[in-house]
Amino acid sequence: MILLLVGVTGSGKTTVGKLLAERLAWVFLEADEFHSPENIAKMHNGIPLTDADPLPWLNAIHARLVALHAEGKDIVLACSALKQSYRQRLAKNLPVEVVYLKGSPVFIGQRLRQRRGHFAGTSILAGQFADLEEPRDVLTLSVELPSEETARKILKHFSLASENSIDASSLLQKLRWRLLPFLFLLYVVAYLDRINVGFAALQMKAQLGFSDSVYGLGAGIFFLGYFLFQVPANLALERVGARRWISALMICWGIVSGCMFSVHSAASFYSLRFLLGAAEAGFFPGVIFYLRSWFPASARAGVVALFMTAGPVSGVIGGPISGWLLDWNHLGGLAGWQWMFLLEAIPAILLGFAAWFFLADNPGRAPWLSPAEKSCLLQSLDGEASPASATSTEHPGLWFLNPRLWGFALVYFGLNTCTYGISLWLPTALHSLTGLSDFLIGLLSTVPYLAAAILMVLIGAHSDRTGERRRHIALSAFAGGIALVVSGFSPGIAISVFCFAIALSASSSMAGPFWAMASGSFTAAAAARSIALINAIGNLGSGFGPYWIGHLLDATGSFRAGLLSVAAMLTLAGLIVLLFDRGPRRSI
């Protein structure tokens, strides 16, 4: 079979054609590549082609189609084919189905002006519309539809699907082993560069004369940069692709994190923490959007939970390492905290370069997937996205007004207030309770993180197995709130560490079911920006938690008030989730 996508220049033939070829594992042909150098020069200069000019071009395309068809290949051809005689010449003795991408001169002209360096540009557009003989009795689709939606309509109309039988569970397992270990490692490094400031507090505050409020604000201001650059960063990821964007982000934040060794005042502390937040802003929501592009909704909670165990695992790994590096105090004329920032920045930079070569932007571009696996996976993901488009009721320009989106943002705010409030102040709290050395504090702090890593995987897997999200999130929130209340009145170190472990495990365990529920609530068109906005607002809690606990510690001389405040916010997050309707409604 040969699918011929026709339309004037700028109608999106190439974009849609490549999508179809990826999904079907067919051969893709771009008709413009068959033009002679003389024709190309004419079109670039806005000179209309004569009636004789297209004939060698059409003959070359037809010869290629005949050769591929003789080999048993299916083909997607993107070709303007403006006149009926052109289409007849291309289809001669071949099984060709035509799809016409139709649009107005005004809309297509605006689109072309936004695409610098387009093959033809707007100079020949008027001539093409004058020559256009619209095909009749063929599938006609508006060029104003999103490319993904256009591809889905074409596949449905012609009942196209992969003929290969692929075991879905084996394919998902292959995706997990290929993607998650590397993404996990990236997040371990990101999280470590974010929370090592908590260990630096053991030396940095005294050496630089920072109060608890100053230090809490400096640690929390990271999330102001994180908030401001969140949505723009994810929109950039959509444009440039995950491979380029995640690679660039890691290199940038690695450099900024290393520069933390030069902090000498509150202003420099605030500035570098803000820049670090801005550099990291696109990473986490970018990965959540990336995973959404690879894994179906039924597997997403477990996948996200596995990925997010990098947070607590970085505490398990980073605690002893950070404590050990702090003991390098005065070695080579640098303080221990300076060595910590310098050396812990190196992995981010190296892995940033590695991400460039390792990641594929989407399943269609993964060389390690067979054509049949690509087709199976992409059609499965398309099948989930299609109902969302059909039930969308919101104007695309008002996507941010959806109350469900803001409900998710508030829940994530409470989750992060707890997780990051505990992460930042855990070393200080343990030191005040035990008086142990920095290295032993680092070892002791691994207990809550290890418990969190185990429980969040188990709860995420159970949520996937049962298909239930709301109660998994809410019950985890309530358990965390109770643990924080008990820790606030704890009489001893053993109970305190146990309660910290429960609270950190509970808030961390919310993440897998939460992101599975949240990312499945939006259409493909709105997913990247919606995920980014939820993460941006939610991560204000990541800044609020450390600052608020530090402020109340200054005011009261105790962690109790801060822990009780965070418990209240976590409980509120659980109550909000219970107010959501039970179904995974895609309303944007």
TAPECOR-V363780 format. One record per backbone hydrogen bond with DSSP energy under -0.5 kcal/mol. NH is the residue of the N-H (numbers start at 1). CO is the residue of the C=O. E is the energy in kcal/mol with one decimal. If there is no record, write none. Layout:
BEGIN
nh=[NH NH]
co=[CO CO]
e=[E E]
END
This chain:
BEGIN
nh=[2 3 4 4 5 5 6 6 7 11 16 17 18 19 20 21 22 23 24 25 26 27 29 31 31 33 34 35 40 41 42 43 44 45 46 47 48 54 55 56 57 58 59 60 61 62 63 64 65 66 67 68 69 70 71 72 73 75 76 77 78 78 79 79 87 88 89 90 91 92 92 94 96 97 99 100 101 101 102 102 108 109 110 111 112 113 114 114 115 115 116 118 124 125 126 128 129 130 131 132 133 134 139 141 143 145 150 151 152 153 154 155 156 157 158 159 160 166 168 171 172 173 174 175 176 177 178 179 180 180 181 183 184 185 186 187 188 189 190 191 192 193 194 195 196 198 199 200 201 202 203 204 205 207 208 209 210 215 216 217 218 219 220 221 222 223 224 225 226 227 228 229 230 233 234 235 236 237 238 239 240 241 245 246 247 248 249 250 251 252 253 254 255 256 257 258 259 260 260 261 262 263 269 270 271 272 273 274 275 276 277 278 279 280 281 283 284 285 286 287 288 289 290 291 292 293 294 295 299 300 301 303 304 305 306 307 308 309 309 310 311 312 313 314 315 316 317 318 319 320 321 322 323 324 325 326 327 327 328 329 330 331 333 334 339 340 341 342 343 344 345 345 346 346 347 349 350 351 352 353 354 355 356 357 357 358 359 365 366 367 369 374 375 376 377 378 379 380 381 382 383 384 385 386 387 388 389 390 391 392 392 398 399 401 402 405 406 407 408 409 410 411 412 413 414 415 416 417 418 419 420 421 421 422 423 424 425 426 429 430 431 432 433 434 435 441 442 443 444 445 446 447 449 450 451 452 453 454 455 456 457 458 459 460 461 462 463 464 465 466 467 468 473 474 475 476 477 478 479 480 481 482 483 484 485 486 487 488 489 489 490 496 497 498 499 500 501 502 503 504 505 506 507 508 509 510 511 513 514 515 516 517 518 519 520 521 522 527 528 530 531 532 533 534 535 536 537 538 539 540 541 541 543 544 545 546 547 548 549 550 551 552 553 554 555 556 557 558 563 564 565 566 567 568 569 570 571 572 573 574 575 576 577 578 579 579 580 580 585 587 587 588]
co=[95 75 2 97 3 77 4 99 80 8 12 13 14 15 16 17 18 19 20 21 21 74 76 29 78 30 31 32 36 37 38 39 40 41 43 42 46 50 52 52 53 54 55 56 57 58 59 60 61 62 63 64 65 66 67 69 68 1 27 3 29 76 5 77 83 84 85 86 87 88 89 91 94 2 4 139 6 99 100 141 104 105 106 107 108 109 110 111 111 112 114 115 121 122 122 124 125 126 127 128 82 132 98 100 102 142 146 147 148 149 150 151 152 153 154 156 155 164 166 167 168 169 170 171 172 173 174 175 175 176 176 179 180 181 182 183 184 185 186 187 188 189 190 191 192 195 195 196 197 199 200 200 201 203 204 205 205 211 212 213 214 215 216 217 219 220 221 221 222 223 224 225 227 229 230 231 232 233 234 235 236 237 241 242 243 244 245 246 247 248 249 250 251 252 253 254 255 256 257 258 259 260 265 266 267 268 269 270 271 272 273 274 275 276 277 280 280 281 282 283 284 285 286 287 288 289 291 291 296 297 297 299 300 301 302 303 304 305 306 307 308 308 309 310 311 312 313 314 315 316 317 318 319 320 321 322 323 324 325 326 334 328 330 331 335 336 337 338 339 340 341 342 342 343 343 345 346 347 348 349 350 351 352 353 354 354 355 362 363 365 366 370 371 372 373 374 375 376 377 378 379 380 381 382 383 384 385 386 387 388 389 395 396 398 399 402 402 403 404 405 406 407 408 409 410 411 412 413 414 415 416 416 417 418 419 420 421 422 425 426 427 428 429 430 431 437 438 439 440 441 443 444 445 446 447 448 449 450 451 452 453 454 455 456 457 458 459 460 461 462 463 463 469 470 471 472 473 474 475 476 477 478 479 480 481 482 483 484 485 486 487 492 493 494 495 496 497 498 499 500 501 502 503 504 505 506 508 509 510 511 512 513 514 515 516 518 519 523 524 526 527 528 529 530 531 532 533 534 535 537 537 538 539 540 541 542 543 544 545 546 547 548 549 550 551 552 553 552 559 560 561 562 563 564 565 566 567 568 569 570 571 572 573 574 575 576 576 577 583 521 585 521]
e=[-2.1 -2.8 -0.6 -3.2 -0.7 -3.0 -0.7 -2.8 -0.9 -1.6 -2.4 -2.8 -2.5 -1.8 -2.5 -2.4 -2.3 -2.2 -2.3 -1.4 -1.3 -2.5 -2.7 -0.6 -2.6 -1.7 -2.3 -1.2 -2.3 -2.2 -2.0 -2.5 -2.4 -1.6 -1.2 -3.1 -0.6 -0.8 -0.9 -0.6 -0.6 -3.0 -2.5 -2.1 -2.0 -2.6 -2.3 -1.7 -2.4 -2.6 -2.1 -2.4 -2.6 -2.2 -1.0 -1.6 -2.3 -2.2 -2.9 -3.2 -2.4 -0.5 -2.6 -0.7 -1.8 -2.3 -2.0 -2.2 -2.0 -0.6 -0.6 -2.3 -1.7 -2.9 -2.8 -2.8 -2.7 -0.6 -0.8 -2.7 -2.4 -2.1 -2.2 -2.2 -2.5 -2.0 -1.0 -0.6 -0.5 -1.1 -0.9 -1.3 -0.5 -1.0 -0.6 -2.0 -2.3 -1.8 -1.9 -1.5 -3.0 -0.6 -1.0 -2.6 -2.5 -1.3 -2.4 -2.5 -2.1 -2.2 -2.0 -2.5 -2.4 -2.5 -2.1 -0.8 -2.4 -0.7 -0.7 -2.1 -2.6 -2.1 -2.1 -2.2 -2.5 -2.3 -1.8 -2.9 -0.6 -1.5 -0.6 -2.4 -3.3 -2.1 -2.2 -2.2 -2.4 -2.0 -2.4 -3.1 -2.4 -2.4 -1.0 -2.4 -1.7 -2.1 -0.6 -2.1 -1.1 -1.5 -1.7 -3.7 -0.8 -2.4 -2.5 -1.1 -1.8 -2.5 -2.7 -2.5 -2.5 -2.6 -2.2 -2.2 -0.6 -1.8 -1.4 -1.4 -1.8 -2.0 -2.5 -1.7 -0.9 -1.7 -1.9 -2.2 -2.1 -1.9 -1.7 -1.2 -2.7 -2.3 -2.1 -2.5 -1.5 -2.3 -2.6 -2.2 -1.8 -2.2 -2.8 -2.1 -1.8 -2.2 -2.9 -2.1 -1.6 -0.5 -1.2 -1.5 -2.1 -1.6 -2.2 -2.8 -2.5 -2.3 -2.0 -2.3 -2.4 -2.4 -2.0 -2.2 -2.4 -2.1 -0.9 -1.7 -0.7 -0.6 -1.1 -2.4 -2.4 -2.4 -2.2 -3.1 -1.9 -1.2 -1.4 -2.9 -1.7 -1.1 -0.5 -1.6 -2.9 -2.5 -2.5 -2.5 -2.9 -1.1 -0.5 -1.4 -1.8 -0.6 -2.7 -2.3 -1.1 -2.0 -3.0 -3.1 -2.0 -0.7 -1.5 -3.4 -2.6 -2.5 -2.6 -2.1 -0.9 -0.6 -1.8 -0.9 -1.3 -2.6 -1.4 -1.5 -1.9 -2.1 -2.0 -2.2 -2.7 -2.2 -0.6 -0.7 -0.6 -0.6 -0.5 -1.3 -2.2 -2.8 -1.6 -1.4 -1.7 -2.5 -0.9 -0.7 -0.8 -1.8 -1.9 -1.8 -1.5 -0.8 -1.5 -2.7 -2.4 -2.6 -2.6 -2.9 -2.3 -1.7 -2.3 -2.5 -2.0 -1.1 -1.7 -2.2 -0.6 -0.6 -1.4 -1.6 -1.7 -0.5 -0.6 -2.3 -0.9 -2.0 -1.1 -0.5 -1.3 -1.9 -2.3 -2.0 -2.0 -2.1 -2.5 -1.7 -2.0 -2.2 -2.4 -2.1 -1.6 -2.4 -2.4 -0.6 -1.1 -2.4 -2.2 -2.4 -1.6 -1.8 -3.1 -2.7 -2.2 -2.4 -1.5 -2.2 -2.0 -2.3 -2.1 -1.9 -2.7 -2.3 -1.2 -1.4 -1.0 -2.9 -2.2 -2.2 -2.4 -1.9 -2.4 -2.4 -1.0 -1.9 -2.8 -1.9 -2.4 -2.2 -2.2 -1.9 -2.4 -2.2 -1.7 -0.6 -2.1 -2.8 -2.6 -1.2 -2.0 -2.4 -2.3 -2.3 -2.2 -2.2 -2.1 -2.1 -1.9 -2.4 -2.4 -1.6 -0.7 -1.1 -1.0 -1.9 -2.8 -2.1 -2.7 -2.8 -2.3 -2.2 -2.8 -2.7 -2.3 -2.7 -2.4 -2.2 -2.4 -0.9 -1.2 -0.6 -2.3 -2.9 -2.1 -2.3 -3.1 -2.6 -1.0 -1.7 -0.7 -1.4 -0.6 -2.4 -3.1 -2.1 -2.4 -2.5 -2.5 -2.6 -2.6 -2.8 -2.1 -1.4 -0.5 -1.4 -1.0 -2.9 -2.9 -0.8 -1.7 -3.3 -2.3 -2.1 -2.8 -2.5 -2.0 -2.1 -2.1 -2.6 -2.0 -0.5 -2.4 -2.4 -2.0 -2.2 -2.1 -1.9 -1.8 -2.3 -2.2 -2.1 -1.9 -1.7 -1.9 -2.2 -1.9 -1.5 -0.8 -1.1 -0.6 -1.3 -2.0 -1.3 -0.9 -0.5]
END
